Amino acid sequence: MKTEITPAALSDARALAALRTAVANGMTQKFGHGHWSACPSKAEVKRQLRASHVLVARREGEIVGTVRLARALPWAIDSIAFTQVTSALYVLGLAVALEARGLGVGRDLMEAAKEAARSMRAQALWLDAYEHSAGAGPFYQTCGFQMVGRTQYREVPLIYYEWLVEPRANRARVGT
């Protein structure tokens, strides 16, 4: 069974909200209540679809995964740990249905995110992961992302990761 990755459409909003809610509920059952427990509304998903680049993974026509790419605005995030670039995309909301885990869906989505970064002429993908057993940091590292720093956002410890479209030894890291 092949996974098909495509840009999401507004008509996918209901299915995306249901997927993300199911994933959040599964995370809450496994790890307890935390920031990962938030369940988006259909209206919130529609706003995200309009404001960012959302990819969906389908297997046999069903949405089984998603990831969202938003323009990384230096004034909106603490970008000091990341490699200084002129254009970066922030990876948000990676979610894979419980029944599709272990089938390569997450990896396919991250590879599609890298391809989207190239086609959108971004120089990097940035993301954060919870510094908690609920965090996906080890997964991101297997996808080629490098840990570049740590922070705390609203009392939630996070680890920053990046993937550079064209890694260059001469790019200076802004901080750690």
C-alpha positions in Angstrom: 0.0 0.0 0.0 1.5 3.3 -1.1 1.3 6.6 0.7 0.3 9.6 -1.4 1.4 13.0 -0.2 -0.4 16.1 -1.5 -1.2 19.6 -0.5 -4.3 19.8 1.6 -7.5 21.4 0.4 -10.1 23.3 2.4 -12.4 20.4 1.8 -10.0 18.3 4.0 -10.6 20.5 7.1 -13.1 18.1 8.8 -10.9 15.1 8.2 -7.8 16.9 9.4 -9.5 18.1 12.6 -10.7 14.6 13.3 -7.2 13.1 12.7 -5.5 15.7 14.9 -8.1 15.2 17.6 -7.6 11.4 17.5 -3.8 11.8 17.7 -4.1 14.3 20.6 -6.4 11.9 22.4 -4.0 9.0 21.9 -1.1 11.1 23.1 -3.1 12.1 26.2 -3.9 8.4 26.9 -0.3 7.4 26.5 1.5 10.4 28.2 -1.1 12.1 30.3 -2.5 15.6 29.8 -0.1 18.1 28.3 0.2 20.6 25.5 -0.1 17.7 23.0 -3.7 17.3 24.2 -5.1 20.3 22.3 -7.8 19.4 19.8 -8.3 21.8 16.9 -11.7 22.8 15.6 -12.6 22.6 12.0 -12.6 26.5 11.9 -9.0 26.5 13.3 -7.9 24.0 10.7 -9.4 26.1 8.0 -7.5 29.2 9.2 -4.3 27.1 9.2 -5.0 25.9 5.7 -5.3 29.5 4.5 -2.3 30.7 6.4 0.3 28.0 5.7 1.3 25.1 3.5 -0.4 21.9 4.8 0.5 18.5 3.4 -1.6 15.4 3.9 -0.7 11.7 3.6 -3.4 9.4 2.2 -3.5 5.6 2.1 -6.4 4.1 0.1 -7.9 7.6 -0.1 -8.1 8.1 3.6 -6.1 10.9 5.3 -3.7 9.2 7.7 -1.2 12.0 8.3 -0.5 15.7 8.1 2.2 18.3 8.6 2.1 22.0 8.3 4.7 24.5 7.1 4.6 28.1 8.0 7.0 30.9 7.2 9.4 31.3 10.1 9.2 34.9 11.2 12.2 35.9 13.3 10.2 38.3 15.4 7.5 35.7 16.2 9.9 32.9 17.5 13.1 32.7 19.4 15.3 32.1 16.4 18.7 32.5 18.1 19.5 28.8 18.2 18.9 28.3 14.5 21.4 28.8 11.6 20.9 32.4 10.3 19.2 32.2 6.9 17.1 34.6 4.9 14.1 32.2 4.5 13.0 29.4 6.7 9.8 27.4 7.2 8.6 26.2 10.5 7.4 22.6 10.7 4.2 22.4 12.8 1.5 19.8 13.7 3.0 16.5 12.4 0.3 14.0 13.1 0.1 10.3 12.0 -3.0 8.2 12.6 -2.4 5.5 15.2 -3.2 2.7 12.7 -0.6 4.2 10.2 2.3 4.4 12.6 5.3 2.4 11.7 4.4 2.4 8.0 6.7 5.2 7.0 4.0 7.8 6.8 5.8 10.3 9.1 9.0 9.9 7.2 7.2 10.4 3.9 5.6 13.6 5.2 9.0 14.9 6.4 10.6 14.1 3.0 7.7 15.9 1.3 8.3 18.9 3.7 11.9 19.0 2.6 10.8 19.0 -1.1 8.3 21.7 -0.3 11.1 23.8 1.3 13.2 23.4 -1.8 10.4 24.3 -4.2 9.4 27.3 -2.0 13.1 28.4 -2.0 13.4 28.2 1.8 16.9 27.6 3.1 15.9 25.7 6.2 13.2 23.8 8.0 13.0 24.6 11.7 11.0 22.9 14.3 10.7 22.2 18.0 9.8 19.0 19.9 8.8 18.5 23.5 11.6 17.6 25.8 9.5 14.8 27.1 8.8 11.2 26.2 5.8 12.6 24.2 8.3 14.5 22.0 9.4 13.3 18.6 13.0 14.5 18.7 14.6 11.1 18.0 12.2 10.7 15.1 13.2 14.1 13.6 16.9 13.1 14.0 16.3 10.0 11.9 14.8 12.2 9.3 18.1 14.2 9.0 17.3 17.1 11.4 20.0 18.4 13.8 19.4 19.4 17.3 20.5 23.1 17.6 19.3 24.2 21.0 16.8 24.1 23.9 14.3 26.6 25.2 11.3 26.8 27.4 7.9 28.2 26.2 5.2 28.8 28.7 7.0 26.4 31.2 7.2 23.7 28.5 10.8 22.5 27.8 11.4 22.3 24.0 14.3 21.1 21.9 15.0 23.0 18.6 15.9 21.1 15.4 16.8 22.2 11.9 17.4 20.9 8.5 19.3 23.0 6.0 18.4 22.8 2.3 22.1 23.2 1.4 24.2 22.7 4.5 27.3 24.9 4.5 30.2 24.7 6.9 30.6 28.5 6.6 27.1 29.4 7.9 27.5 30.6 11.4 25.1 29.4 14.1 23.6 32.4 15.8 23.6 30.7 19.3 23.1 27.4 21.2 
